Amino acid sequence: MRDHGGNLDAAMARHGDGDWIDLSTGINRRPWPIPELGAALWRHLPTRAAQAALVAQAAQAWRLSEGAEGVALAGAQAAIQMVPMLRPAGRAVVLGPTYNEHAACLKQSGWAVDTVATLAEAQGADLAVVVNPNNPDGRCHAPRDLLALRQQVGLLVVDESFGDITPELSLLPQAGPDNLLILRSFGKFYGLAGLRLGFAFGARATIASLAQHAGPWPVSGPAIEIGRQALADDAWAAAMRAQLTADAARADALAQAAGWPLAGGTALFRLYTTPDARSAQEHLARHKIWSRIFPWSDTLLRLGLPGPEPEWDRLAAALAR
């Protein structure tokens, strides 16, 4: 099923309109502050120079290897939809359970897709997808293990959409080989998912193919400028990592007091074991807090982290009842 978080329409259909707190995604609710933007950014098509400046800033912020290239896209989702076009359809493996769009997009393009539980089971595939850190359980893989897998598959796609919180795990400093593609999301860590900004990094030929599929203006002018400025703000990023780490511990304490033990997660979202996930989701929804459950589990519930203090107060009150 291609179900997703962020589906507030479903919450409102069942529980009515109101002042909802959407914790059904892993999007940071403490966003990077958007600056004033000049009118020209809204009136003119983005230039190639502006797009190149954005990619260069991303490469610097994320320590991209000198041997690799990148392309800015309309979110990591745009890259996921184009990955199946990079190779002739064959056998793909996705390390799961994980973000369901990877398998769905591959299947839609004619790939035979298997979901596997370990890196060892992915060996021999024409294409392998690993989300690192993983969504929703936060499982992480060391760079050396992923680089070893790269030698055993036709193309390794590493989705680092939540990688800003664990920079030590990133493969971007080792990017460049022909059969390694790394995806990055901007909107999750920077809390600006509405910009629809993401990146793909890899070998020159691979990135050129993605750029051709994406077309001449894959990202808007305002998104380019906001992304460029935010990715240059190293001080904000460092402070936010510390803030989110503290927030994750705070959320865990609230959930533990409610009888929900931690099952996994990252510093952008937490995964809890509940007696009944749907009942837990409905309970929070009655307090206008939306959460994420999964069709493959009756007990797991994922919560993003609140931002402003009033959101924390509402979550604490809901979990205490």
Secondary structure, DSSP 8 states (H G I E B T S, - for coil): ----S--HHHHHHHH-SS--EE-SS---SS--------THHHHS---HHHHHHHHHHHHHHTT--TT-EEEEESSHHHHHHHGGGGS-S-EEEEESS--THHHHHHHHTT-EEEEESSSGGGTT-SEEEEESS-TTT-----HHHHHHHHTTSSEEEEE-TTGGG-GGG--GGG--STTEEEEEESHHHHT-GGG--EEEEE-HHHHHHHHHHH-S--S-HHHHHHHHHHHT-HHHHHHHHHHHHHHHHHHHHHHHHTT--EEEE-SSEEEEE-S-HHHHHHHHHTTTEE-EE-TT-SSEEEEE---SHHHHHHHHHHHT-
